[in-house]
Amino acid sequence: MNRPLDNQHVIEIKALPSPRAIKTKLPITDDVAALVVETREAIRRILHGQDRDRLLVIVGPCSIHDPEAAFEYAIKLKPLSDAVRDRLLIVMRTYFEKPRTTVGWKGLINDPHLDGTCDIATGMELARTTLLKINQSGMPCATELLDPISPQYIADLISWTAIGARTTESQTHREMASGVSMPVGFKNGTEGSLHVAVNAMTSARTPHHFVGINADGQTSIIKTMGNPDRHIVLRGGGGKTNYDAEHVAKAEAAVAGEGIARSIMIDCSHDNSSKDHTRQALVAREVLRQFRDGRQSIMGLMLESNLNPGKQTWKQGVALAHGVSITDACLGWDDTAALLNELAESIVTRPA
């Protein structure tokens, strides 16, 4: 029998440079390493209730398709972050992998040239280069980890990560989260289900053994000790919101057994904003109202924001507008800056 038994639908298998090779080519600097360590620890202090006065804010583009525009955004965000740092701990969204409900552009790592060639080797280097540059500007970075191989290439440059609504129920991603070195937020399911995120938190705090790669790209058995720094991200679902006081209280009760003082983050986009980017500010203000009224379980919020508002449709061969999202619609910079300053001022005037 000459017919092959495996890889019947595979066109090509091409080796990717090892994590060690790419990290050697694009090494982390001492200043960037110090920023990552400092930011991770600051997030942990918020998460575990040692810092109860500040909120963590994950803000930035829905996805990065233009690294220069992303760096321009970081340069704008840094002085604002410094100005409100005693009230808000701001970490920039640097999302390079995009889960798709069916098909579509999968992010800068998968298709860096936006032309369907899927030059992943270039994409991985470009993602690491972008993270280095943004961290070097003084802005710490957050991302969503989607492919379980990617952390070996970029995780040393990430201060906070999310496991998305489509992958929170995945055993692979729960195992991965148990081993990463930064705090992790688990989003509720796309239909709004909270229990999948609660189960993910429980799973990720326990040790696991699973198959992955080492620094040299060799297939390896990964043994983890479990991640103590986990929380829920409420993002709505099934066309309904879940950022109101009733839903936040339910989420707080659901994870009470995890022993994490401030375990709830609110995603102001997605179903919580009815997929209308202009409504993110309304959601953020309601979250601040609950925090001001004493809901200490709230540890932060997420905002999708870019240089310019809205979104545009990417089509091969058609020029793109500068600083406009090609995935979810985002707040523009001016509205973002005004909102962050408003939130910081609200925290200052919070009753004791």
CORURRA-V58072 format. One record per residue. RES is the residue in one letter. SS is DSSP state (hx for helix, st for strand, lp for the rest). Layout:
BEGIN
res,ss
RES,SS
RES,SS
END
This chain:
BEGIN
res,ss
M,lp
N,lp
R,lp
P,lp
L,lp
D,lp
N,lp
Q,lp
H,lp
V,lp
I,lp
E,lp
I,lp
K,lp
A,lp
L,lp
P,lp
S,lp
P,hx
R,hx
A,hx
I,hx
K,hx
T,hx
K,hx
L,lp
P,lp
I,lp
T,lp
D,hx
D,hx
V,hx
A,hx
A,hx
L,hx
V,hx
V,hx
E,hx
T,hx
R,hx
E,hx
A,hx
I,hx
R,hx
R,hx
I,hx
L,hx
H,lp
G,lp
Q,lp
D,lp
R,lp
D,lp
R,lp
L,st
L,st
V,st
I,st
V,st
G,st
P,lp
C,lp
S,lp
I,lp
H,lp
D,lp
P,hx
E,hx
A,hx
A,hx
F,hx
E,hx
Y,hx
A,hx
I,hx
K,hx
L,hx
K,hx
P,hx
L,hx
S,hx
D,hx
A,hx
V,lp
R,lp
D,lp
R,lp
L,st
L,st
I,st
V,st
M,st
R,st
T,lp
Y,lp
F,lp
E,lp
K,lp
P,lp
R,lp
T,lp
T,lp
V,lp
G,lp
W,lp
K,lp
G,lp
L,lp
I,lp
N,lp
D,lp
P,lp
H,lp
L,lp
D,lp
G,lp
T,lp
C,lp
D,lp
I,hx
A,hx
T,hx
G,hx
M,hx
E,hx
L,hx
A,hx
R,hx
T,hx
T,hx
L,hx
L,hx
K,hx
I,hx
N,hx
Q,hx
S,lp
G,lp
M,lp
P,lp
C,st
A,st
T,st
E,st
L,lp
L,lp
D,lp
P,lp
I,lp
S,lp
P,hx
Q,hx
Y,hx
I,hx
A,hx
D,hx
L,hx
I,lp
S,lp
W,st
T,st
A,st
I,st
G,lp
A,lp
R,lp
T,lp
T,lp
E,lp
S,lp
Q,hx
T,hx
H,hx
R,hx
E,hx
M,hx
A,hx
S,lp
G,lp
V,lp
S,lp
M,lp
P,st
V,st
G,st
F,st
K,st
N,lp
G,lp
T,lp
E,lp
G,lp
S,lp
L,lp
H,hx
V,hx
A,hx
V,hx
N,hx
A,hx
M,hx
T,hx
S,hx
A,hx
R,lp
T,lp
P,lp
H,lp
H,st
F,st
V,st
G,st
I,st
N,lp
A,lp
D,lp
G,lp
Q,lp
T,st
S,st
I,st
I,st
K,st
T,lp
M,lp
G,lp
N,lp
P,lp
D,lp
R,st
H,st
I,st
V,st
L,st
R,lp
G,lp
G,st
G,lp
G,lp
K,st
T,lp
N,lp
Y,lp
D,lp
A,hx
E,hx
H,hx
V,hx
A,hx
K,hx
A,hx
E,hx
A,hx
A,hx
V,lp
A,hx
G,hx
E,hx
G,lp
I,lp
A,lp
R,lp
S,lp
I,st
M,st
I,st
D,st
C,lp
S,lp
H,hx
D,hx
N,hx
S,hx
S,lp
K,lp
D,lp
H,hx
T,hx
R,hx
Q,hx
A,hx
L,hx
V,hx
A,hx
R,hx
E,hx
V,hx
L,hx
R,hx
Q,hx
F,hx
R,hx
D,lp
G,lp
R,lp
Q,lp
S,lp
I,st
M,st
G,st
L,st
M,st
L,st
E,st
S,st
N,lp
L,lp
N,lp
P,lp
G,st
K,st
Q,lp
T,lp
W,lp
K,lp
Q,lp
G,lp
V,lp
A,lp
L,lp
A,lp
H,lp
G,lp
V,lp
S,st
I,lp
T,lp
D,lp
A,lp
C,st
L,st
G,lp
W,hx
D,hx
D,hx
T,hx
A,hx
A,hx
L,hx
L,hx
N,hx
E,hx
L,hx
A,hx
E,hx
S,hx
I,hx
V,hx
T,lp
R,lp
P,lp
A,lp
END
